[in-house]
Amino acid sequence: MTRLAIGLVFALLISSLTAEGADAVDERARKLHFSSLVLDTHIDVTPKLQTEWRFTDKHAEGSVDLPRMQAGGLDGLFFSIFMPGTVTGPKAVSDAIERIAAVYKLAADLSDQVAVCVTAEQVRAAHKQGKVAALLGMEGGHMINNSLPTLRMYAKLGIRYLTLTHSVHTEWADSSGQEPVHNGLTPFGKEVVRELNKLGVMVDVSHVSDKTFWDALAESKAPLIASHSSVRAISGHPRNMTDDMIKALAAKGGVIQINYLDLYLDNARYEYMDKAAAKMRELQTLYPGAANTQKRMQALEPEFGPAPVVSWERIIDHIDYAVKLVGVDHVGLGSDFDGGPLPVGMTNASELPKITAALVRKGYSDKDIKKILGLNTLRLMEDAERVAKEMAE
């Protein structure tokens, strides 16, 4: 056998072993993913439940439905109770209650497949029974209508986190989406944080201004959740968290739940969209709705050029950065599915196993991956429950 032939045989052998090794990693990752409790702390599919849209059908549009959750091993989600921050007063309350009721109706209609959960123990029980754990997160303090009794009512209805603001200020807290007017939390805003602690409802600091974050951190006796935020060191969007914020969040036991939307993952994409923001507002009037997203993006190109493309691997970059910064106990998943443009390769819940496979390839242990996929979120819920119990004693 010639030297060339020997070389070819050796190369083929190495290639075969490498492929076999890759297959083994993929199989390990698949088994790990589907044996783990996978939780997502922020999904915007809720408004669809109030239409003729069917949760049990596999849809070509959007990101979440039961078939794609099952294909992707997504075991539980916080249904976002959301409306724009410009909807306020009694209408905000009544609309929020109707949206909450839609989640309860889903669970009633699919009682063998979906269970509304209020505690970490109930999430575990639902998972053991093979049911989707349906949790409720309220995205915006404007929906409490400046009323602690209304907040208590929401807690009774199962709300398990309150995002203090959305993209506009409340009357008691500054949002990251506008220039500050309150210098963080007002005295009433601090009362809201204390009341959330008493109720066992997590204080969510996604969407808030930096000063609101620091005020909430100082006021809260329980760890905080950032239900759908990413790392500002990687993408400069003000919705993301600085290193100092992530460190302080973790030092108090909190968890940053990585957001998958392309703006929050990639700085080039964020800067492009920031530069094109005024034009995009015009285009949203001309071409409204999610169905016209591509048309709006194409209409930007003559003036701004093609938008940077973002790959799903950026999610892994944010997870890995946060883990290296503060440790694996303080990082989770908060996709923002159905909330905006997603990266290539992570457009719906069926693609979630890619995250586990990528973490396996990076050398993360099974134990640590399980924490990121869902156990950190359960621990955070338990901490909020514990603090409420201690405050009641």
Sine and cosine of phi, psi and omega as CSV:
sin_phi,cos_phi,sin_psi,cos_psi,sin_omega,cos_omega
0.00,0.00,0.76,-0.65,-0.02,-1.00
-0.95,0.31,0.28,-0.96,0.03,-1.00
-0.86,0.51,-0.63,0.78,0.00,-1.00
-0.90,0.45,-0.68,0.73,0.00,-1.00
-0.91,0.42,-0.66,0.75,0.04,-1.00
-0.87,0.49,-0.68,0.74,0.01,-1.00
-0.88,0.47,-0.67,0.75,0.01,-1.00
-0.91,0.42,-0.68,0.73,0.03,-1.00
-0.88,0.48,-0.70,0.72,-0.01,-1.00
-0.89,0.46,-0.69,0.73,0.00,-1.00
-0.88,0.47,-0.67,0.75,0.02,-1.00
-0.91,0.42,-0.62,0.78,0.02,-1.00
-0.90,0.44,-0.72,0.70,0.01,-1.00
-0.89,0.46,-0.68,0.73,0.01,-1.00
-0.88,0.47,-0.66,0.75,0.01,-1.00
-0.90,0.44,-0.69,0.72,-0.01,-1.00
-0.91,0.41,-0.63,0.78,0.02,-1.00
-0.89,0.45,-0.70,0.71,0.02,-1.00
-0.89,0.46,-0.66,0.75,0.02,-1.00
-0.90,0.44,-0.63,0.78,0.04,-1.00
-0.91,0.42,-0.67,0.75,0.02,-1.00
-0.89,0.45,-0.66,0.75,0.03,-1.00
-0.88,0.47,-0.63,0.77,0.01,-1.00
-0.91,0.42,-0.66,0.76,0.04,-1.00
-0.89,0.45,-0.70,0.71,0.00,-1.00
-0.88,0.48,-0.65,0.76,-0.01,-1.00
-0.94,0.35,-0.64,0.76,0.07,-1.00
-0.88,0.48,-0.70,0.71,-0.01,-1.00
-0.90,0.44,-0.66,0.75,0.00,-1.00
-0.89,0.46,-0.73,0.69,0.00,-1.00
-0.89,0.45,-0.67,0.75,0.01,-1.00
-0.89,0.46,-0.72,0.69,-0.05,-1.00
-0.87,0.49,-0.75,0.66,-0.10,-0.99
-0.99,0.16,-0.10,1.00,0.14,-0.99
-0.98,-0.18,-0.09,1.00,-0.02,-1.00
-1.00,-0.03,0.32,-0.95,0.17,-0.99
-1.00,0.01,0.93,-0.38,-0.06,-1.00
-0.96,-0.28,0.88,-0.47,-0.03,-1.00
-0.85,-0.52,0.61,-0.79,0.07,-1.00
-0.85,-0.53,0.81,-0.59,-0.14,-0.99
-1.00,0.00,0.04,1.00,0.05,-1.00
-0.35,-0.94,0.94,-0.33,0.05,-1.00
-0.72,-0.70,0.73,-0.69,-0.14,-0.99
-0.99,-0.16,0.49,0.87,-0.01,-1.00
-0.98,0.20,-0.21,0.98,-0.18,-0.98
-0.79,0.61,-0.71,0.71,-0.03,-1.00
-0.84,0.55,-0.48,0.88,0.01,-1.00
-0.91,0.41,-0.46,0.89,0.01,-1.00
-0.92,0.40,-0.28,0.96,-0.01,-1.00
-1.00,-0.08,0.19,0.98,0.02,-1.00
-0.85,-0.52,-0.20,-0.98,0.05,-1.00
-0.98,0.19,-0.10,1.00,0.03,-1.00
-0.84,0.55,0.65,-0.76,-0.07,-1.00
-0.94,-0.35,0.83,-0.56,0.00,-1.00
-0.89,0.45,-0.49,0.87,-0.07,-1.00
-0.99,0.11,-0.14,0.99,0.04,-1.00
-1.00,-0.02,0.52,-0.86,0.13,-0.99
-1.00,0.07,0.84,-0.54,-0.10,-1.00
-0.96,-0.28,0.49,-0.87,0.05,-1.00
-0.99,0.17,-0.41,0.91,-0.02,-1.00
-0.96,-0.29,0.22,-0.97,-0.01,-1.00
0.95,0.30,-0.15,-0.99,-0.12,-0.99
-0.84,-0.55,-0.38,0.93,-0.17,-0.99
-0.73,-0.68,0.78,-0.62,0.23,-0.97
-0.40,-0.92,0.16,-0.99,-0.10,-1.00
-0.87,0.49,-0.71,0.70,0.00,-1.00
-0.87,0.50,-0.65,0.76,-0.02,-1.00
-0.97,0.23,-0.47,0.88,0.15,-0.99
-0.89,0.45,-0.71,0.71,-0.02,-1.00
-0.91,0.41,-0.64,0.76,0.01,-1.00
-0.91,0.42,-0.51,0.86,-0.03,-1.00
-0.98,-0.18,0.04,1.00,0.05,-1.00
0.93,0.35,0.48,0.88,0.04,-1.00
-1.00,0.07,0.93,-0.38,-0.15,-0.99
-1.00,-0.04,-0.38,0.93,-0.03,-1.00
-0.35,-0.94,0.43,-0.90,-0.02,-1.00
-0.49,-0.87,0.51,-0.86,0.20,-0.98
-1.00,0.03,0.94,-0.34,0.12,-0.99
-0.93,0.36,0.85,-0.53,0.00,-1.00
-0.96,0.28,0.83,-0.56,0.16,-0.99
-1.00,-0.06,0.99,-0.17,-0.19,-0.98
-0.75,-0.66,0.56,-0.83,0.31,-0.95
-0.44,-0.90,0.37,-0.93,-0.03,-1.00
-0.83,0.56,0.53,-0.85,-0.01,-1.00
-0.91,0.42,-0.20,0.98,0.06,-1.00
-0.99,0.16,-0.21,0.98,0.10,-0.99
-1.00,0.00,0.94,-0.35,-0.12,-0.99
-0.74,-0.67,-0.02,-1.00,0.08,-1.00
0.93,0.35,-0.38,-0.93,-0.04,-1.00
-0.84,0.54,-0.55,0.84,0.01,-1.00
-0.90,0.44,-0.64,0.77,0.03,-1.00
-0.87,0.48,-0.65,0.76,-0.01,-1.00
-0.92,0.40,-0.75,0.66,-0.04,-1.00
-0.91,0.42,-0.64,0.77,0.03,-1.00
-0.91,0.41,-0.62,0.78,0.03,-1.00
-0.90,0.44,-0.67,0.74,0.00,-1.00
-0.90,0.45,-0.64,0.77,0.02,-1.00
-0.90,0.43,-0.60,0.80,0.02,-1.00
-0.94,0.35,-0.65,0.76,0.09,-1.00
-0.87,0.50,-0.70,0.72,-0.02,-1.00
-0.87,0.49,-0.53,0.85,0.01,-1.00
-0.90,0.43,-0.59,0.81,0.05,-1.00
-0.93,0.36,-0.67,0.74,0.04,-1.00
-0.89,0.45,-0.62,0.79,0.03,-1.00
-0.91,0.41,-0.64,0.77,0.06,-1.00
-0.85,0.53,-0.73,0.69,-0.02,-1.00
-0.91,0.40,-0.58,0.81,0.03,-1.00
-0.93,0.36,-0.66,0.75,-0.01,-1.00
-0.94,0.33,-0.48,0.87,-0.03,-1.00
-0.86,-0.52,0.77,0.64,-0.14,-0.99
-0.89,0.46,-0.34,0.94,0.03,-1.00
-1.00,0.04,-0.09,1.00,-0.07,-1.00
-0.79,-0.61,-0.36,0.93,-0.09,-1.00
-0.72,-0.69,0.69,-0.72,0.05,-1.00
-0.74,-0.67,0.80,-0.60,0.13,-0.99
-0.94,0.34,0.76,-0.65,-0.05,-1.00
-0.85,-0.53,0.63,-0.77,-0.02,-1.00
-0.89,-0.45,-0.46,0.89,-0.02,-1.00
-0.87,-0.50,0.30,-0.95,0.05,-1.00
-0.87,0.49,-0.61,0.79,0.01,-1.00
-0.90,0.44,-0.61,0.79,0.04,-1.00
-0.92,0.39,-0.56,0.83,0.08,-1.00
-0.89,0.45,-0.71,0.71,0.03,-1.00
-0.88,0.48,-0.66,0.75,-0.01,-1.00
-0.90,0.43,-0.68,0.74,0.02,-1.00
-0.88,0.47,-0.68,0.73,0.00,-1.00
-0.89,0.45,-0.66,0.75,0.01,-1.00
-0.89,0.45,-0.55,0.84,0.00,-1.00
-1.00,0.08,-0.02,1.00,-0.01,-1.00
0.97,0.23,0.38,0.92,-0.01,-1.00
-0.97,-0.24,0.47,-0.88,0.14,-0.99
-0.94,0.35,0.78,-0.63,0.09,-1.00
-1.00,0.09,0.92,-0.38,-0.01,-1.00
-0.99,-0.17,0.92,-0.40,0.02,-1.00
-0.91,-0.42,0.27,-0.96,-0.09,-1.00
-0.86,-0.52,0.82,-0.57,0.11,-0.99
-0.84,-0.54,0.78,-0.63,-0.03,-1.00
-1.00,-0.09,0.89,-0.46,-0.12,-0.99
-0.99,-0.13,0.98,0.20,0.09,-1.00
0.70,-0.71,0.88,-0.47,-0.02,-1.00
-0.93,0.38,-0.21,0.98,0.05,-1.00
-0.88,0.48,-0.37,0.93,-0.05,-1.00
-0.98,0.22,-0.16,0.99,0.06,-1.00
-1.00,0.08,-0.11,0.99,0.07,-1.00
0.83,0.56,0.65,0.76,0.05,-1.00
0.82,0.57,0.59,0.81,-0.13,-0.99
-0.71,-0.71,0.89,-0.45,0.08,-1.00
-0.92,0.40,-0.61,0.79,0.09,-1.00
-0.86,0.51,-0.60,0.80,0.05,-1.00
-0.91,0.41,-0.64,0.77,0.07,-1.00
-0.87,0.50,-0.67,0.74,0.03,-1.00
-0.89,0.46,-0.62,0.78,0.04,-1.00
-0.89,0.46,-0.70,0.72,0.02,-1.00
-0.87,0.49,-0.64,0.77,0.03,-1.00
-0.88,0.47,-0.65,0.76,0.05,-1.00
-0.89,0.46,-0.53,0.85,0.00,-1.00
-0.99,0.15,-0.07,1.00,0.11,-0.99
0.94,-0.34,0.04,1.00,0.06,-1.00
-0.87,0.49,0.76,-0.64,-0.06,-1.00
-0.86,-0.51,-0.01,1.00,0.36,-0.93
-0.50,-0.87,0.46,-0.89,0.11,-0.99
-0.85,-0.52,0.88,-0.47,0.15,-0.99
-0.97,0.25,0.88,-0.47,-0.19,-0.98
-0.86,0.51,-0.60,0.80,0.11,-0.99
-0.68,-0.73,0.26,-0.97,0.28,-0.96
-0.97,-0.25,-0.72,-0.70,-0.12,-0.99
-1.00,0.08,-0.07,1.00,0.12,-0.99
-0.81,-0.59,0.35,-0.94,-0.01,-1.00
-0.90,0.43,0.51,-0.86,0.32,-0.95
-1.00,0.01,-0.02,-1.00,0.05,-1.00
-0.97,0.25,-0.05,1.00,-0.09,-1.00
-0.69,-0.72,0.10,0.99,0.01,-1.00
-0.40,-0.92,0.59,-0.81,0.05,-1.00
-1.00,0.07,0.65,-0.76,0.08,-1.00
-1.00,-0.08,0.36,-0.93,0.12,-0.99
-0.96,0.29,-0.21,0.98,-0.11,-0.99
-1.00,0.05,-0.07,1.00,-0.02,-1.00
-0.63,-0.78,0.26,-0.97,0.11,-0.99
-0.91,0.41,0.65,-0.76,-0.08,-1.00
-0.87,0.49,0.59,-0.81,0.12,-0.99
-0.80,-0.60,-0.36,0.93,-0.06,-1.00
-0.96,-0.28,-0.12,0.99,-0.17,-0.99
0.84,0.54,0.75,0.66,0.04,-1.00
0.99,-0.16,-0.81,-0.58,0.02,-1.00
-0.99,-0.11,0.67,-0.74,0.16,-0.99
-0.98,0.19,0.13,-0.99,0.09,-1.00
-0.81,0.58,-0.63,0.77,0.04,-1.00
-0.92,0.39,-0.60,0.80,0.05,-1.00
-0.87,0.50,-0.61,0.79,0.06,-1.00
-0.93,0.36,-0.55,0.84,0.10,-0.99
-0.89,0.47,-0.65,0.76,0.02,-1.00
-0.86,0.51,-0.70,0.71,0.01,-1.00
-0.88,0.48,-0.71,0.71,0.01,-1.00
-0.89,0.45,-0.62,0.78,0.00,-1.00
-0.92,0.39,-0.64,0.77,0.06,-1.00
-0.86,0.52,-0.68,0.73,0.06,-1.00
-0.85,0.53,-0.71,0.70,-0.01,-1.00
-0.89,0.46,-0.54,0.84,-0.07,-1.00
-1.00,0.06,-0.15,0.99,-0.07,-1.00
0.97,0.25,0.35,0.94,0.02,-1.00
-0.99,-0.15,0.76,-0.65,-0.05,-1.00
-0.94,0.35,0.63,-0.78,0.07,-1.00
-1.00,0.06,0.89,-0.45,-0.06,-1.00
-0.98,-0.21,0.81,-0.58,-0.07,-1.00
-0.96,-0.30,0.22,0.97,0.20,-0.98
-0.92,0.38,0.59,-0.81,0.02,-1.00
0.98,0.18,-0.17,0.99,-0.06,-1.00
-1.00,0.06,0.34,-0.94,0.10,-0.99
-0.93,0.38,0.29,-0.96,0.02,-1.00
-0.86,0.51,-0.68,0.73,-0.01,-1.00
-0.92,0.40,-0.60,0.80,0.06,-1.00
-0.88,0.47,-0.65,0.76,0.06,-1.00
-0.83,0.55,-0.79,0.62,-0.07,-1.00
-0.90,0.43,-0.60,0.80,0.04,-1.00
-0.91,0.41,-0.69,0.72,0.00,-1.00
-0.90,0.43,-0.65,0.76,0.02,-1.00
-0.87,0.48,-0.68,0.73,-0.02,-1.00
-0.93,0.36,-0.54,0.84,-0.11,-0.99
-0.99,0.11,-0.54,0.84,-0.15,-0.99
-0.98,0.22,0.70,-0.72,0.13,-0.99
-1.00,0.08,-0.33,0.94,0.00,-1.00
-0.98,-0.20,0.42,-0.91,0.10,-0.99
-0.86,0.50,0.46,-0.89,-0.01,-1.00
-0.99,-0.12,0.39,-0.92,0.15,-0.99
-0.91,-0.42,0.66,-0.75,0.25,-0.97
-0.95,-0.30,1.00,-0.08,-0.29,-0.96
-0.93,0.37,-0.41,0.91,0.04,-1.00
-0.37,-0.93,0.95,0.30,0.02,-1.00
-0.73,-0.68,0.48,-0.88,0.05,-1.00
-0.88,-0.48,-0.29,-0.96,-0.20,-0.98
-0.99,-0.16,0.85,-0.52,-0.06,-1.00
-0.94,0.34,-0.41,0.91,0.04,-1.00
-0.91,0.42,-0.38,0.93,0.00,-1.00
-0.99,-0.16,-0.67,0.74,0.11,-0.99
-0.76,-0.65,0.81,-0.59,-0.16,-0.99
-0.98,0.20,0.18,0.98,0.00,-1.00
-0.83,0.55,0.73,-0.69,-0.03,-1.00
-0.91,0.42,-0.22,0.98,0.10,-0.99
-0.96,0.29,-0.34,0.94,0.02,-1.00
-0.99,0.14,0.19,-0.98,-0.09,-1.00
-0.96,-0.29,0.67,-0.74,0.08,-1.00
-0.95,0.32,0.26,-0.97,0.06,-1.00
-0.84,0.54,-0.69,0.72,-0.01,-1.00
-0.89,0.46,-0.62,0.78,0.03,-1.00
-0.91,0.40,-0.69,0.72,0.00,-1.00
-0.89,0.45,-0.66,0.75,0.02,-1.00
-0.89,0.46,-0.69,0.72,-0.01,-1.00
-0.93,0.37,-0.64,0.76,0.07,-1.00
-0.84,0.54,-0.75,0.67,-0.03,-1.00
-0.92,0.39,-0.62,0.79,-0.03,-1.00
-0.87,0.49,-0.45,0.90,0.03,-1.00
-0.99,-0.13,0.15,0.99,0.07,-1.00
1.00,-0.05,0.11,0.99,-0.07,-1.00
-0.98,0.21,0.07,-1.00,-0.05,-1.00
-0.71,-0.70,0.75,-0.66,0.17,-0.98
-1.00,-0.07,0.84,-0.55,-0.04,-1.00
-0.98,-0.21,0.93,-0.37,-0.19,-0.98
-0.92,0.38,0.78,-0.63,0.01,-1.00
-1.00,0.07,0.66,-0.75,-0.05,-1.00
-1.00,-0.08,-0.14,0.99,-0.08,-1.00
-0.90,0.45,0.61,-0.79,-0.18,-0.98
-0.88,0.48,-0.56,0.83,0.01,-1.00
-0.87,0.50,-0.59,0.80,-0.07,-1.00
-1.00,0.07,-0.19,0.98,-0.03,-1.00
-1.00,-0.08,-0.53,0.84,-0.21,-0.98
-0.72,-0.69,0.80,-0.60,-0.10,-1.00
-0.94,0.35,-0.60,0.80,0.02,-1.00
-0.89,0.46,-0.65,0.76,0.04,-1.00
-0.91,0.41,-0.69,0.73,0.02,-1.00
-0.87,0.50,-0.73,0.68,-0.04,-1.00
-0.91,0.42,-0.62,0.79,0.06,-1.00
-0.87,0.50,-0.77,0.64,-0.05,-1.00
-0.94,0.34,-0.51,0.86,0.06,-1.00
-0.92,0.39,-0.66,0.75,0.02,-1.00
-0.91,0.41,-0.56,0.83,-0.06,-1.00
-1.00,-0.10,0.19,0.98,-0.16,-0.99
-0.86,0.51,-0.71,0.71,-0.04,-1.00
-0.90,0.44,-0.68,0.73,0.03,-1.00
-0.90,0.43,-0.63,0.78,0.00,-1.00
-0.89,0.45,-0.60,0.80,0.04,-1.00
-0.89,0.47,-0.62,0.78,0.07,-1.00
-0.90,0.44,-0.70,0.71,-0.05,-1.00
-0.92,0.40,-0.52,0.85,0.03,-1.00
-0.91,0.40,-0.45,0.89,0.10,-1.00
-0.97,0.25,-0.65,0.76,0.00,-1.00
-0.95,0.31,-0.66,0.75,-0.07,-1.00
-0.79,-0.61,0.97,0.24,-0.10,-1.00
-0.97,0.23,0.34,-0.94,0.17,-0.99
1.00,0.01,0.34,-0.94,-0.03,-1.00
-0.89,0.45,-0.50,0.86,-0.03,-1.00
-0.90,0.43,-0.37,0.93,-0.04,-1.00
-0.98,-0.21,0.23,0.97,-0.04,-1.00
-0.82,0.57,-0.74,0.67,-0.04,-1.00
-0.90,0.43,-0.63,0.78,0.01,-1.00
-0.89,0.46,-0.65,0.76,0.03,-1.00
-0.90,0.43,-0.68,0.73,-0.01,-1.00
-0.90,0.44,-0.65,0.76,0.01,-1.00
-0.91,0.42,-0.56,0.83,-0.02,-1.00
-0.94,0.34,-0.31,0.95,0.05,-1.00
-0.98,0.20,-0.41,0.91,-0.19,-0.98
-0.88,0.48,-0.65,0.76,-0.01,-1.00
-0.84,0.54,-0.55,0.83,-0.03,-1.00
-1.00,-0.06,-0.60,0.80,-0.16,-0.99
-0.91,-0.42,-0.10,0.99,-0.06,-1.00
0.99,0.15,0.07,-1.00,0.00,-1.00
-0.91,0.42,0.61,-0.80,0.03,-1.00
-0.96,0.29,0.61,-0.79,0.09,-1.00
-0.85,0.53,0.65,-0.76,0.01,-1.00
-1.00,-0.02,0.69,-0.72,-0.03,-1.00
-0.91,-0.41,0.75,-0.66,0.03,-1.00
-0.99,-0.12,0.45,-0.89,-0.02,-1.00
-0.86,0.51,-0.40,0.92,0.00,-1.00
-0.87,0.50,-0.35,0.94,0.05,-1.00
-0.88,0.48,-0.49,0.87,0.08,-1.00
-0.85,0.52,-0.69,0.72,-0.01,-1.00
-0.90,0.43,-0.61,0.79,0.05,-1.00
-0.85,0.53,-0.68,0.73,-0.01,-1.00
-0.93,0.36,-0.68,0.73,0.04,-1.00
-0.86,0.51,-0.77,0.64,-0.08,-1.00
-0.91,0.42,-0.64,0.77,0.02,-1.00
-0.89,0.46,-0.74,0.67,-0.03,-1.00
-0.91,0.42,-0.63,0.77,0.03,-1.00
-0.89,0.45,-0.70,0.72,0.01,-1.00
-0.92,0.40,-0.49,0.87,-0.03,-1.00
-0.97,0.23,-0.70,0.71,-0.16,-0.99
-0.76,-0.65,-0.06,1.00,0.00,-1.00
0.98,-0.19,0.39,-0.92,-0.14,-0.99
-0.95,0.33,-0.31,0.95,-0.05,-1.00
-0.96,0.28,-0.07,1.00,-0.16,-0.99
-0.82,-0.57,0.42,0.91,-0.04,-1.00
-0.73,-0.69,0.70,-0.71,0.03,-1.00
-0.57,-0.82,-0.26,-0.97,-0.10,-1.00
-0.88,-0.47,0.83,-0.56,0.08,-1.00
-0.67,-0.74,0.97,0.22,-0.31,-0.95
-0.84,0.54,-0.62,0.78,-0.22,-0.98
0.94,0.35,0.41,0.91,0.10,-1.00
-0.77,0.64,0.63,-0.78,-0.03,-1.00
0.93,0.37,0.21,0.98,-0.01,-1.00
-0.95,-0.31,-0.03,1.00,-0.02,-1.00
0.31,-0.95,-0.11,-0.99,-0.05,-1.00
-0.91,0.41,0.72,-0.70,-0.06,-1.00
-0.94,-0.33,0.32,-0.95,0.00,-1.00
-0.96,0.29,0.38,-0.92,0.07,-1.00
-0.87,0.50,0.78,-0.63,0.05,-1.00
1.00,-0.08,-0.06,1.00,0.08,-1.00
-0.62,-0.79,0.87,0.49,-0.09,-1.00
-1.00,-0.06,-0.21,0.98,0.01,-1.00
-0.35,-0.94,0.16,-0.99,-0.14,-0.99
-0.90,0.44,-0.38,0.93,-0.02,-1.00
-0.92,0.39,-0.29,0.96,-0.07,-1.00
-1.00,-0.06,0.05,1.00,-0.05,-1.00
-0.86,0.52,-0.55,0.84,0.01,-1.00
-0.84,0.54,-0.35,0.94,0.05,-1.00
-0.86,0.51,-0.57,0.82,-0.02,-1.00
-0.90,0.43,-0.73,0.69,0.02,-1.00
-0.88,0.47,-0.69,0.72,0.00,-1.00
-0.88,0.48,-0.65,0.76,0.00,-1.00
-0.91,0.41,-0.63,0.77,0.02,-1.00
-0.93,0.36,-0.59,0.81,0.09,-1.00
-0.87,0.49,-0.72,0.69,-0.02,-1.00
-0.90,0.43,-0.47,0.88,0.03,-1.00
-0.98,0.19,-0.11,0.99,0.06,-1.00
1.00,-0.10,0.17,0.99,0.07,-1.00
-0.91,0.41,0.62,-0.78,0.04,-1.00
-0.96,0.27,0.35,-0.94,0.05,-1.00
-0.84,0.54,-0.68,0.73,-0.02,-1.00
-0.86,0.50,-0.70,0.72,-0.03,-1.00
-0.94,0.33,-0.61,0.79,0.04,-1.00
-0.90,0.44,-0.66,0.75,0.04,-1.00
-0.87,0.49,-0.59,0.80,0.05,-1.00
-0.89,0.46,-0.74,0.67,-0.02,-1.00
-0.90,0.44,-0.65,0.76,-0.06,-1.00
-0.92,0.38,-0.46,0.89,-0.04,-1.00
-0.06,-1.00,-0.46,0.89,-0.11,-0.99
-0.93,0.37,-0.51,0.86,0.07,-1.00
-0.90,0.44,-0.60,0.80,0.04,-1.00
-0.91,0.41,-0.68,0.73,0.03,-1.00
-0.89,0.46,-0.67,0.74,0.02,-1.00
-0.88,0.47,-0.64,0.77,0.02,-1.00
-0.90,0.44,-0.66,0.75,0.07,-1.00
-0.87,0.49,-0.69,0.73,0.01,-1.00
-0.89,0.45,-0.60,0.80,0.04,-1.00
-0.90,0.44,-0.67,0.74,0.03,-1.00
-0.90,0.44,-0.65,0.76,0.04,-1.00
-0.90,0.43,-0.65,0.76,0.00,-1.00
-0.90,0.43,-0.71,0.71,0.00,-1.00
-0.88,0.47,-0.66,0.75,0.03,-1.00
-0.88,0.48,-0.65,0.76,0.02,-1.00
-0.91,0.41,-0.68,0.74,0.01,-1.00
-0.90,0.43,-0.62,0.79,-0.01,-1.00
-0.94,0.33,-0.42,0.91,-0.01,-1.00
-0.99,0.16,-0.32,0.95,-0.08,-1.00
-0.99,0.17,0.00,0.00,0.00,0.00
